[in-house]
Amino acid sequence: MEIIELIDVECENIKQMLIMKNMAYGNSFADPVRIFSKATPEEALLIRIDDKLSRIARGNDAGEDTILDLIGYLVLLRVLRRAEDKIDMKNDSLRAQMDKRDAGDLSNVNN
């Protein structure tokens, strides 16, 4: 296999792993149940990333595929941030529309 094909296979494997885990656990990375921890979803992902990096640094992965898990958490972090950006963009757009509407209402009051 050539490098490009290997990259494609690895990315597909990561995609399938994330989809399967999301189906099994729901959107727990983005919407945790918060039984014990009150950390934000992003903070919770960063903690998991720290844990994986610690295991890699110590050479203690306990039979897990720590690198694959780390890549998965990094992808989920990007997904979470992109989702938050879309929400922020929607909120900004709604605020702008409301500001225009309010400005129009005020100009009608002055007439």
Contacts in CASP RR format, 6 or more apart in sequence:
PFRMAT RR
TARGET T0000
AUTHOR 0000-0000-0000
METHOD contacts of the structure
MODEL  1
MEIIELIDVECENIKQMLIMKNMAYGNSFADPVRIFSKATPEEALLIRID
DKLSRIARGNDAGEDTILDLIGYLVLLRVLRRAEDKIDMKNDSLRAQMDK
RDAGDLSNVNN
1 9 0 8 1.000
13 68 0 8 1.000
14 68 0 8 1.000
14 71 0 8 1.000
14 72 0 8 1.000
14 75 0 8 1.000
17 68 0 8 1.000
17 72 0 8 1.000
18 72 0 8 1.000
18 75 0 8 1.000
18 76 0 8 1.000
22 29 0 8 1.000
29 41 0 8 1.000
29 44 0 8 1.000
29 45 0 8 1.000
29 76 0 8 1.000
29 80 0 8 1.000
30 41 0 8 1.000
30 76 0 8 1.000
30 79 0 8 1.000
30 80 0 8 1.000
30 83 0 8 1.000
31 41 0 8 1.000
32 39 0 8 1.000
32 41 0 8 1.000
32 44 0 8 1.000
37 44 0 8 1.000
39 47 0 8 1.000
41 80 0 8 1.000
42 77 0 8 1.000
42 80 0 8 1.000
42 81 0 8 1.000
42 84 0 8 1.000
45 73 0 8 1.000
45 76 0 8 1.000
45 77 0 8 1.000
45 80 0 8 1.000
46 77 0 8 1.000
48 73 0 8 1.000
49 70 0 8 1.000
49 73 0 8 1.000
49 74 0 8 1.000
49 77 0 8 1.000
52 66 0 8 1.000
52 69 0 8 1.000
52 70 0 8 1.000
52 73 0 8 1.000
53 70 0 8 1.000
55 61 0 8 1.000
55 62 0 8 1.000
55 64 0 8 1.000
55 66 0 8 1.000
56 66 0 8 1.000
56 67 0 8 1.000
56 70 0 8 1.000
END
